[in-house]
Amino acid sequence: MCQENYVLNTYAMIYFQDKTLMRRYDPMTENFGFIHEKLEIKILILFIMRRLPGPVTHDVLTALTMCDDGISYFEFSESVAELVETGHLKLNDGIYSLTGKGVRNGEVTENNIPYSVRVKAEDAAAAMRSEQNRNAMIKTSRETDDKGVCTVNLSLSDGIGEIISIKLLAANEKQAAALEKGFRKNAEGIYHSLIEMIGKP
């Protein structure tokens, strides 16, 4: 069958075994994917936001939403801005959060998202949700007194309360920053290592 028979409204329609799913090719962006229209992108954004435990930055929302090859960054950025304008998203200091209106409209429209895109978006949101929950359980801070002594505070929670709290002295701000970074990366391992070492007879 010639290619012209697949063309509809400037999109080439590529059919799979499941005829209810259509993967489209956008000749303007040379991208294959299930999602191209701005309305579809907005629905996907609301779908993702409803599955996150809290607000996210633009970069995080970008990474989560660009899970379909048909989405262009330009249209994504426009969609986010318009969702803010219409009151579906709230923007505060570079952080996006979902409003009540966004929750309601997202719940009503999410069934319009193609199944394969839903799965990808849910997997990406689940990974981000796990990371956000972990980050919320790890606390780090540092303070420098009048004498220039830098104290680093590190703690890990299990979701109910703190299970470990450490206070360390750092030689300088650079070392303090390294201690915070290292603890955030290996908090659970540090906790289990301490328990193992201290618990030895």
Rosetta constraint file for C-alpha pairs under 8 A:
AtomPair CA 1 CA 5 HARMONIC 7.01 0.50
AtomPair CA 2 CA 6 HARMONIC 7.76 0.50
AtomPair CA 3 CA 7 HARMONIC 6.92 0.50
AtomPair CA 3 CA 12 HARMONIC 7.75 0.50
AtomPair CA 6 CA 11 HARMONIC 8.00 0.50
AtomPair CA 6 CA 12 HARMONIC 5.31 0.50
AtomPair CA 6 CA 13 HARMONIC 5.12 0.50
AtomPair CA 6 CA 14 HARMONIC 7.17 0.50
AtomPair CA 7 CA 11 HARMONIC 5.53 0.50
AtomPair CA 7 CA 12 HARMONIC 4.47 0.50
AtomPair CA 7 CA 13 HARMONIC 6.23 0.50
AtomPair CA 8 CA 12 HARMONIC 6.39 0.50
AtomPair CA 8 CA 13 HARMONIC 7.20 0.50
AtomPair CA 10 CA 26 HARMONIC 7.35 0.50
AtomPair CA 10 CA 27 HARMONIC 7.39 0.50
AtomPair CA 11 CA 24 HARMONIC 6.11 0.50
AtomPair CA 11 CA 25 HARMONIC 5.59 0.50
AtomPair CA 11 CA 26 HARMONIC 5.53 0.50
AtomPair CA 11 CA 27 HARMONIC 7.06 0.50
AtomPair CA 12 CA 24 HARMONIC 5.81 0.50
AtomPair CA 12 CA 25 HARMONIC 5.22 0.50
AtomPair CA 12 CA 26 HARMONIC 7.19 0.50
AtomPair CA 13 CA 22 HARMONIC 6.37 0.50
AtomPair CA 13 CA 23 HARMONIC 6.28 0.50
AtomPair CA 13 CA 24 HARMONIC 5.11 0.50
AtomPair CA 13 CA 25 HARMONIC 6.81 0.50
AtomPair CA 14 CA 22 HARMONIC 6.08 0.50
AtomPair CA 14 CA 23 HARMONIC 5.44 0.50
AtomPair CA 14 CA 24 HARMONIC 6.18 0.50
AtomPair CA 14 CA 25 HARMONIC 7.76 0.50
AtomPair CA 15 CA 19 HARMONIC 6.22 0.50
AtomPair CA 15 CA 21 HARMONIC 7.14 0.50
AtomPair CA 15 CA 22 HARMONIC 5.47 0.50
AtomPair CA 15 CA 23 HARMONIC 6.77 0.50
AtomPair CA 16 CA 21 HARMONIC 6.88 0.50
AtomPair CA 16 CA 22 HARMONIC 6.96 0.50
AtomPair CA 16 CA 23 HARMONIC 7.99 0.50
AtomPair CA 21 CA 114 HARMONIC 7.27 0.50
AtomPair CA 22 CA 34 HARMONIC 6.73 0.50
AtomPair CA 23 CA 32 HARMONIC 6.76 0.50
AtomPair CA 23 CA 33 HARMONIC 5.37 0.50
AtomPair CA 23 CA 34 HARMONIC 4.83 0.50
AtomPair CA 24 CA 32 HARMONIC 5.62 0.50
AtomPair CA 24 CA 33 HARMONIC 5.44 0.50
AtomPair CA 24 CA 34 HARMONIC 5.77 0.50
AtomPair CA 24 CA 35 HARMONIC 7.79 0.50
AtomPair CA 24 CA 70 HARMONIC 7.58 0.50
AtomPair CA 25 CA 30 HARMONIC 6.71 0.50
AtomPair CA 25 CA 31 HARMONIC 5.73 0.50
AtomPair CA 25 CA 32 HARMONIC 4.44 0.50
AtomPair CA 25 CA 33 HARMONIC 6.55 0.50
AtomPair CA 25 CA 70 HARMONIC 7.48 0.50
AtomPair CA 26 CA 30 HARMONIC 5.46 0.50
AtomPair CA 26 CA 31 HARMONIC 5.51 0.50
AtomPair CA 26 CA 32 HARMONIC 6.51 0.50
AtomPair CA 26 CA 36 HARMONIC 7.71 0.50
AtomPair CA 26 CA 70 HARMONIC 7.29 0.50
AtomPair CA 27 CA 31 HARMONIC 7.21 0.50
AtomPair CA 29 CA 72 HARMONIC 7.62 0.50
AtomPair CA 31 CA 69 HARMONIC 5.83 0.50
AtomPair CA 31 CA 70 HARMONIC 5.21 0.50
AtomPair CA 31 CA 71 HARMONIC 7.87 0.50
AtomPair CA 32 CA 69 HARMONIC 5.46 0.50
AtomPair CA 32 CA 70 HARMONIC 5.21 0.50
AtomPair CA 33 CA 68 HARMONIC 5.70 0.50
AtomPair CA 33 CA 69 HARMONIC 4.62 0.50
AtomPair CA 33 CA 70 HARMONIC 3.94 0.50
AtomPair CA 33 CA 71 HARMONIC 7.42 0.50
AtomPair CA 34 CA 68 HARMONIC 6.81 0.50
AtomPair CA 34 CA 69 HARMONIC 7.59 0.50
AtomPair CA 34 CA 70 HARMONIC 6.08 0.50
AtomPair CA 34 CA 114 HARMONIC 6.98 0.50
AtomPair CA 34 CA 117 HARMONIC 7.49 0.50
AtomPair CA 35 CA 40 HARMONIC 6.18 0.50
AtomPair CA 35 CA 41 HARMONIC 6.78 0.50
AtomPair CA 35 CA 68 HARMONIC 6.71 0.50
AtomPair CA 35 CA 69 HARMONIC 7.80 0.50
AtomPair CA 35 CA 70 HARMONIC 5.18 0.50
AtomPair CA 35 CA 71 HARMONIC 6.15 0.50
AtomPair CA 36 CA 40 HARMONIC 6.92 0.50
AtomPair CA 36 CA 41 HARMONIC 7.18 0.50
AtomPair CA 36 CA 70 HARMONIC 5.22 0.50
AtomPair CA 36 CA 71 HARMONIC 5.63 0.50
AtomPair CA 36 CA 72 HARMONIC 7.90 0.50
AtomPair CA 37 CA 41 HARMONIC 6.49 0.50
AtomPair CA 38 CA 42 HARMONIC 6.27 0.50
AtomPair CA 38 CA 75 HARMONIC 6.47 0.50
AtomPair CA 38 CA 76 HARMONIC 7.58 0.50
AtomPair CA 38 CA 79 HARMONIC 6.26 0.50
AtomPair CA 39 CA 43 HARMONIC 6.30 0.50
AtomPair CA 39 CA 79 HARMONIC 7.84 0.50
AtomPair CA 40 CA 44 HARMONIC 6.25 0.50
AtomPair CA 40 CA 113 HARMONIC 7.30 0.50
AtomPair CA 41 CA 45 HARMONIC 6.19 0.50
AtomPair CA 41 CA 71 HARMONIC 7.36 0.50
AtomPair CA 41 CA 76 HARMONIC 6.66 0.50
AtomPair CA 41 CA 79 HARMONIC 6.79 0.50
AtomPair CA 42 CA 46 HARMONIC 6.31 0.50
AtomPair CA 42 CA 79 HARMONIC 5.76 0.50
AtomPair CA 42 CA 80 HARMONIC 7.17 0.50
AtomPair CA 42 CA 83 HARMONIC 7.17 0.50
AtomPair CA 43 CA 47 HARMONIC 6.11 0.50
AtomPair CA 43 CA 106 HARMONIC 6.27 0.50
AtomPair CA 43 CA 109 HARMONIC 6.50 0.50
AtomPair CA 43 CA 110 HARMONIC 6.26 0.50
AtomPair CA 43 CA 113 HARMONIC 7.45 0.50
AtomPair CA 44 CA 48 HARMONIC 6.21 0.50
AtomPair CA 44 CA 65 HARMONIC 7.04 0.50
AtomPair CA 44 CA 110 HARMONIC 7.22 0.50
AtomPair CA 44 CA 113 HARMONIC 6.84 0.50
AtomPair CA 45 CA 49 HARMONIC 6.16 0.50
AtomPair CA 45 CA 61 HARMONIC 7.86 0.50
AtomPair CA 45 CA 65 HARMONIC 6.27 0.50
AtomPair CA 45 CA 80 HARMONIC 7.77 0.50
AtomPair CA 46 CA 50 HARMONIC 6.12 0.50
AtomPair CA 46 CA 98 HARMONIC 7.69 0.50
AtomPair CA 46 CA 102 HARMONIC 6.42 0.50
AtomPair CA 46 CA 103 HARMONIC 7.25 0.50
AtomPair CA 46 CA 106 HARMONIC 5.14 0.50
AtomPair CA 47 CA 51 HARMONIC 6.84 0.50
AtomPair CA 47 CA 106 HARMONIC 5.83 0.50
AtomPair CA 47 CA 107 HARMONIC 7.50 0.50
AtomPair CA 47 CA 110 HARMONIC 6.03 0.50
AtomPair CA 48 CA 52 HARMONIC 6.80 0.50
AtomPair CA 48 CA 64 HARMONIC 7.42 0.50
AtomPair CA 48 CA 65 HARMONIC 7.38 0.50
AtomPair CA 48 CA 121 HARMONIC 6.48 0.50
AtomPair CA 48 CA 122 HARMONIC 7.13 0.50
AtomPair CA 48 CA 125 HARMONIC 6.33 0.50
AtomPair CA 49 CA 97 HARMONIC 7.62 0.50
AtomPair CA 49 CA 98 HARMONIC 6.41 0.50
AtomPair CA 50 CA 98 HARMONIC 7.31 0.50
AtomPair CA 50 CA 103 HARMONIC 6.50 0.50
AtomPair CA 50 CA 106 HARMONIC 7.54 0.50
AtomPair CA 51 CA 122 HARMONIC 7.48 0.50
AtomPair CA 51 CA 125 HARMONIC 6.24 0.50
AtomPair CA 51 CA 126 HARMONIC 7.53 0.50
AtomPair CA 51 CA 129 HARMONIC 7.76 0.50
AtomPair CA 52 CA 125 HARMONIC 6.31 0.50
AtomPair CA 52 CA 126 HARMONIC 7.69 0.50
AtomPair CA 52 CA 128 HARMONIC 7.44 0.50
AtomPair CA 52 CA 129 HARMONIC 5.57 0.50
AtomPair CA 53 CA 129 HARMONIC 6.20 0.50
AtomPair CA 53 CA 132 HARMONIC 7.50 0.50
AtomPair CA 53 CA 133 HARMONIC 7.77 0.50
AtomPair CA 54 CA 97 HARMONIC 6.90 0.50
AtomPair CA 55 CA 95 HARMONIC 6.14 0.50
AtomPair CA 55 CA 96 HARMONIC 5.31 0.50
AtomPair CA 55 CA 97 HARMONIC 4.46 0.50
AtomPair CA 55 CA 98 HARMONIC 7.38 0.50
AtomPair CA 56 CA 60 HARMONIC 6.14 0.50
AtomPair CA 56 CA 61 HARMONIC 6.45 0.50
AtomPair CA 56 CA 95 HARMONIC 5.44 0.50
AtomPair CA 56 CA 96 HARMONIC 5.35 0.50
AtomPair CA 56 CA 97 HARMONIC 6.77 0.50
AtomPair CA 57 CA 61 HARMONIC 6.29 0.50
AtomPair CA 57 CA 94 HARMONIC 6.15 0.50
AtomPair CA 57 CA 95 HARMONIC 4.69 0.50
AtomPair CA 57 CA 96 HARMONIC 6.04 0.50
AtomPair CA 58 CA 62 HARMONIC 5.99 0.50
AtomPair CA 58 CA 94 HARMONIC 6.95 0.50
AtomPair CA 58 CA 95 HARMONIC 6.85 0.50
AtomPair CA 58 CA 96 HARMONIC 7.06 0.50
AtomPair CA 59 CA 63 HARMONIC 6.25 0.50
AtomPair CA 60 CA 64 HARMONIC 6.28 0.50
AtomPair CA 61 CA 65 HARMONIC 6.04 0.50
AtomPair CA 62 CA 66 HARMONIC 6.03 0.50
AtomPair CA 62 CA 73 HARMONIC 7.95 0.50
AtomPair CA 62 CA 76 HARMONIC 7.66 0.50
AtomPair CA 63 CA 67 HARMONIC 7.48 0.50
AtomPair CA 64 CA 121 HARMONIC 6.69 0.50
AtomPair CA 64 CA 124 HARMONIC 5.98 0.50
AtomPair CA 64 CA 125 HARMONIC 6.74 0.50
AtomPair CA 65 CA 76 HARMONIC 7.95 0.50
AtomPair CA 65 CA 121 HARMONIC 7.08 0.50
AtomPair CA 66 CA 71 HARMONIC 6.21 0.50
AtomPair CA 66 CA 72 HARMONIC 7.80 0.50
AtomPair CA 66 CA 73 HARMONIC 7.73 0.50
AtomPair CA 67 CA 71 HARMONIC 8.00 0.50
AtomPair CA 67 CA 117 HARMONIC 7.17 0.50
AtomPair CA 67 CA 120 HARMONIC 6.43 0.50
AtomPair CA 67 CA 121 HARMONIC 6.50 0.50
AtomPair CA 68 CA 117 HARMONIC 6.54 0.50
AtomPair CA 71 CA 75 HARMONIC 7.09 0.50
AtomPair CA 71 CA 76 HARMONIC 6.83 0.50
AtomPair CA 72 CA 76 HARMONIC 6.17 0.50
AtomPair CA 73 CA 77 HARMONIC 6.09 0.50
AtomPair CA 74 CA 78 HARMONIC 6.31 0.50
AtomPair CA 75 CA 79 HARMONIC 6.02 0.50
AtomPair CA 76 CA 80 HARMONIC 6.28 0.50
AtomPair CA 77 CA 81 HARMONIC 6.30 0.50
AtomPair CA 78 CA 82 HARMONIC 6.17 0.50
AtomPair CA 79 CA 83 HARMONIC 6.14 0.50
AtomPair CA 80 CA 84 HARMONIC 6.38 0.50
AtomPair CA 80 CA 89 HARMONIC 7.84 0.50
AtomPair CA 81 CA 85 HARMONIC 6.35 0.50
AtomPair CA 82 CA 86 HARMONIC 6.13 0.50
AtomPair CA 83 CA 87 HARMONIC 6.18 0.50
AtomPair CA 83 CA 88 HARMONIC 5.11 0.50
AtomPair CA 83 CA 89 HARMONIC 5.52 0.50
AtomPair CA 84 CA 88 HARMONIC 5.86 0.50
AtomPair CA 84 CA 89 HARMONIC 4.60 0.50
AtomPair CA 84 CA 90 HARMONIC 5.63 0.50
AtomPair CA 84 CA 91 HARMONIC 6.73 0.50
AtomPair CA 85 CA 89 HARMONIC 7.94 0.50
AtomPair CA 87 CA 99 HARMONIC 6.98 0.50
AtomPair CA 87 CA 101 HARMONIC 6.82 0.50
AtomPair CA 87 CA 102 HARMONIC 7.32 0.50
AtomPair CA 88 CA 98 HARMONIC 6.42 0.50
AtomPair CA 88 CA 99 HARMONIC 5.50 0.50
AtomPair CA 88 CA 100 HARMONIC 7.43 0.50
AtomPair CA 88 CA 101 HARMONIC 5.36 0.50
AtomPair CA 88 CA 102 HARMONIC 4.00 0.50
AtomPair CA 88 CA 103 HARMONIC 7.74 0.50
AtomPair CA 89 CA 96 HARMONIC 6.46 0.50
AtomPair CA 89 CA 97 HARMONIC 5.70 0.50
AtomPair CA 89 CA 98 HARMONIC 4.80 0.50
AtomPair CA 89 CA 99 HARMONIC 5.50 0.50
AtomPair CA 89 CA 102 HARMONIC 6.33 0.50
AtomPair CA 90 CA 96 HARMONIC 5.58 0.50
AtomPair CA 90 CA 97 HARMONIC 5.19 0.50
AtomPair CA 90 CA 98 HARMONIC 6.25 0.50
AtomPair CA 90 CA 99 HARMONIC 6.42 0.50
AtomPair CA 91 CA 95 HARMONIC 5.58 0.50
AtomPair CA 91 CA 96 HARMONIC 4.72 0.50
AtomPair CA 91 CA 97 HARMONIC 6.62 0.50
AtomPair CA 92 CA 96 HARMONIC 6.59 0.50
AtomPair CA 98 CA 102 HARMONIC 5.75 0.50
AtomPair CA 98 CA 103 HARMONIC 6.68 0.50
AtomPair CA 99 CA 103 HARMONIC 6.33 0.50
AtomPair CA 100 CA 104 HARMONIC 6.28 0.50
AtomPair CA 101 CA 105 HARMONIC 6.11 0.50
AtomPair CA 102 CA 106 HARMONIC 5.70 0.50
AtomPair CA 103 CA 107 HARMONIC 6.11 0.50
AtomPair CA 104 CA 108 HARMONIC 6.50 0.50
AtomPair CA 105 CA 109 HARMONIC 6.25 0.50
AtomPair CA 106 CA 110 HARMONIC 5.76 0.50
AtomPair CA 113 CA 117 HARMONIC 6.71 0.50
AtomPair CA 113 CA 118 HARMONIC 6.24 0.50
AtomPair CA 114 CA 118 HARMONIC 6.25 0.50
AtomPair CA 115 CA 119 HARMONIC 6.30 0.50
AtomPair CA 116 CA 120 HARMONIC 6.40 0.50
AtomPair CA 117 CA 121 HARMONIC 6.04 0.50
AtomPair CA 118 CA 122 HARMONIC 5.94 0.50
AtomPair CA 119 CA 123 HARMONIC 6.12 0.50
AtomPair CA 120 CA 124 HARMONIC 6.20 0.50
AtomPair CA 121 CA 125 HARMONIC 6.00 0.50
AtomPair CA 122 CA 126 HARMONIC 5.94 0.50
AtomPair CA 123 CA 127 HARMONIC 6.31 0.50
AtomPair CA 124 CA 128 HARMONIC 6.28 0.50
AtomPair CA 125 CA 129 HARMONIC 5.88 0.50
AtomPair CA 126 CA 130 HARMONIC 6.16 0.50
AtomPair CA 127 CA 131 HARMONIC 6.32 0.50
AtomPair CA 128 CA 132 HARMONIC 6.06 0.50
AtomPair CA 129 CA 133 HARMONIC 6.09 0.50
AtomPair CA 130 CA 134 HARMONIC 6.19 0.50
AtomPair CA 131 CA 135 HARMONIC 6.13 0.50
AtomPair CA 132 CA 136 HARMONIC 6.19 0.50
AtomPair CA 133 CA 137 HARMONIC 6.61 0.50
AtomPair CA 134 CA 138 HARMONIC 6.67 0.50
AtomPair CA 135 CA 139 HARMONIC 7.76 0.50
AtomPair CA 135 CA 184 HARMONIC 7.75 0.50
AtomPair CA 137 CA 156 HARMONIC 5.69 0.50
AtomPair CA 137 CA 157 HARMONIC 4.82 0.50
AtomPair CA 137 CA 158 HARMONIC 6.65 0.50
AtomPair CA 137 CA 159 HARMONIC 6.46 0.50
AtomPair CA 138 CA 154 HARMONIC 7.67 0.50
AtomPair CA 138 CA 155 HARMONIC 5.93 0.50
AtomPair CA 138 CA 156 HARMONIC 4.76 0.50
AtomPair CA 138 CA 157 HARMONIC 6.48 0.50
AtomPair CA 138 CA 184 HARMONIC 6.50 0.50
AtomPair CA 138 CA 187 HARMONIC 7.37 0.50
AtomPair CA 139 CA 153 HARMONIC 7.85 0.50
AtomPair CA 139 CA 154 HARMONIC 5.83 0.50
AtomPair CA 139 CA 155 HARMONIC 5.20 0.50
AtomPair CA 139 CA 156 HARMONIC 6.47 0.50
AtomPair CA 139 CA 184 HARMONIC 7.96 0.50
AtomPair CA 140 CA 152 HARMONIC 7.31 0.50
AtomPair CA 140 CA 153 HARMONIC 5.57 0.50
AtomPair CA 140 CA 154 HARMONIC 4.67 0.50
AtomPair CA 140 CA 155 HARMONIC 6.57 0.50
AtomPair CA 140 CA 180 HARMONIC 5.86 0.50
AtomPair CA 140 CA 184 HARMONIC 7.71 0.50
AtomPair CA 141 CA 152 HARMONIC 5.86 0.50
AtomPair CA 141 CA 153 HARMONIC 5.21 0.50
AtomPair CA 141 CA 154 HARMONIC 6.81 0.50
AtomPair CA 141 CA 180 HARMONIC 7.29 0.50
AtomPair CA 142 CA 150 HARMONIC 6.78 0.50
AtomPair CA 142 CA 151 HARMONIC 5.48 0.50
AtomPair CA 142 CA 152 HARMONIC 4.34 0.50
AtomPair CA 142 CA 153 HARMONIC 5.97 0.50
AtomPair CA 142 CA 176 HARMONIC 6.95 0.50
AtomPair CA 143 CA 150 HARMONIC 5.62 0.50
AtomPair CA 143 CA 151 HARMONIC 5.40 0.50
AtomPair CA 143 CA 152 HARMONIC 6.71 0.50
AtomPair CA 144 CA 148 HARMONIC 5.63 0.50
AtomPair CA 144 CA 149 HARMONIC 5.38 0.50
AtomPair CA 144 CA 150 HARMONIC 4.27 0.50
AtomPair CA 144 CA 151 HARMONIC 6.26 0.50
AtomPair CA 145 CA 149 HARMONIC 5.51 0.50
AtomPair CA 145 CA 150 HARMONIC 6.67 0.50
AtomPair CA 149 CA 169 HARMONIC 7.27 0.50
AtomPair CA 149 CA 170 HARMONIC 7.37 0.50
AtomPair CA 149 CA 171 HARMONIC 7.40 0.50
AtomPair CA 149 CA 172 HARMONIC 7.69 0.50
AtomPair CA 150 CA 169 HARMONIC 5.84 0.50
AtomPair CA 150 CA 170 HARMONIC 5.34 0.50
AtomPair CA 150 CA 171 HARMONIC 6.82 0.50
AtomPair CA 150 CA 172 HARMONIC 6.30 0.50
AtomPair CA 150 CA 173 HARMONIC 6.92 0.50
AtomPair CA 150 CA 176 HARMONIC 7.17 0.50
AtomPair CA 151 CA 167 HARMONIC 6.82 0.50
AtomPair CA 151 CA 168 HARMONIC 5.73 0.50
AtomPair CA 151 CA 169 HARMONIC 4.66 0.50
AtomPair CA 151 CA 170 HARMONIC 6.08 0.50
AtomPair CA 151 CA 176 HARMONIC 7.58 0.50
AtomPair CA 152 CA 167 HARMONIC 5.66 0.50
AtomPair CA 152 CA 168 HARMONIC 5.11 0.50
AtomPair CA 152 CA 169 HARMONIC 6.15 0.50
AtomPair CA 152 CA 170 HARMONIC 6.87 0.50
AtomPair CA 152 CA 176 HARMONIC 6.17 0.50
AtomPair CA 152 CA 179 HARMONIC 7.63 0.50
AtomPair CA 152 CA 180 HARMONIC 7.42 0.50
AtomPair CA 153 CA 165 HARMONIC 7.46 0.50
AtomPair CA 153 CA 166 HARMONIC 5.94 0.50
AtomPair CA 153 CA 167 HARMONIC 4.71 0.50
AtomPair CA 153 CA 168 HARMONIC 6.61 0.50
AtomPair CA 154 CA 165 HARMONIC 5.73 0.50
AtomPair CA 154 CA 166 HARMONIC 5.05 0.50
AtomPair CA 154 CA 167 HARMONIC 6.32 0.50
AtomPair CA 154 CA 180 HARMONIC 7.19 0.50
AtomPair CA 154 CA 183 HARMONIC 7.24 0.50
AtomPair CA 155 CA 162 HARMONIC 6.78 0.50
AtomPair CA 155 CA 163 HARMONIC 7.68 0.50
AtomPair CA 155 CA 164 HARMONIC 5.49 0.50
AtomPair CA 155 CA 165 HARMONIC 4.23 0.50
AtomPair CA 155 CA 166 HARMONIC 6.15 0.50
AtomPair CA 156 CA 162 HARMONIC 5.67 0.50
AtomPair CA 156 CA 163 HARMONIC 5.91 0.50
AtomPair CA 156 CA 164 HARMONIC 5.40 0.50
AtomPair CA 156 CA 165 HARMONIC 6.65 0.50
AtomPair CA 156 CA 187 HARMONIC 6.81 0.50
AtomPair CA 156 CA 188 HARMONIC 7.83 0.50
AtomPair CA 157 CA 161 HARMONIC 5.28 0.50
AtomPair CA 157 CA 162 HARMONIC 4.07 0.50
AtomPair CA 157 CA 163 HARMONIC 5.36 0.50
AtomPair CA 157 CA 164 HARMONIC 7.10 0.50
AtomPair CA 158 CA 162 HARMONIC 6.52 0.50
AtomPair CA 158 CA 163 HARMONIC 6.50 0.50
AtomPair CA 164 CA 191 HARMONIC 6.96 0.50
AtomPair CA 170 CA 175 HARMONIC 5.86 0.50
AtomPair CA 170 CA 176 HARMONIC 5.33 0.50
AtomPair CA 171 CA 175 HARMONIC 6.33 0.50
AtomPair CA 171 CA 176 HARMONIC 7.50 0.50
AtomPair CA 172 CA 176 HARMONIC 6.25 0.50
AtomPair CA 173 CA 177 HARMONIC 6.09 0.50
AtomPair CA 174 CA 178 HARMONIC 6.31 0.50
AtomPair CA 175 CA 179 HARMONIC 6.17 0.50
AtomPair CA 176 CA 180 HARMONIC 6.35 0.50
AtomPair CA 177 CA 181 HARMONIC 6.18 0.50
AtomPair CA 178 CA 182 HARMONIC 5.98 0.50
AtomPair CA 179 CA 183 HARMONIC 6.09 0.50
AtomPair CA 180 CA 184 HARMONIC 6.21 0.50
AtomPair CA 181 CA 185 HARMONIC 6.28 0.50
AtomPair CA 182 CA 186 HARMONIC 6.12 0.50
AtomPair CA 182 CA 187 HARMONIC 7.86 0.50
AtomPair CA 183 CA 187 HARMONIC 4.89 0.50
AtomPair CA 183 CA 190 HARMONIC 7.55 0.50
AtomPair CA 186 CA 190 HARMONIC 6.04 0.50
AtomPair CA 187 CA 191 HARMONIC 6.21 0.50
AtomPair CA 188 CA 192 HARMONIC 6.27 0.50
AtomPair CA 189 CA 193 HARMONIC 5.99 0.50
AtomPair CA 190 CA 194 HARMONIC 6.14 0.50
AtomPair CA 191 CA 195 HARMONIC 6.27 0.50
AtomPair CA 192 CA 196 HARMONIC 6.08 0.50
AtomPair CA 193 CA 197 HARMONIC 6.07 0.50
AtomPair CA 194 CA 198 HARMONIC 5.86 0.50
AtomPair CA 195 CA 199 HARMONIC 5.65 0.50
AtomPair CA 196 CA 200 HARMONIC 6.26 0.50
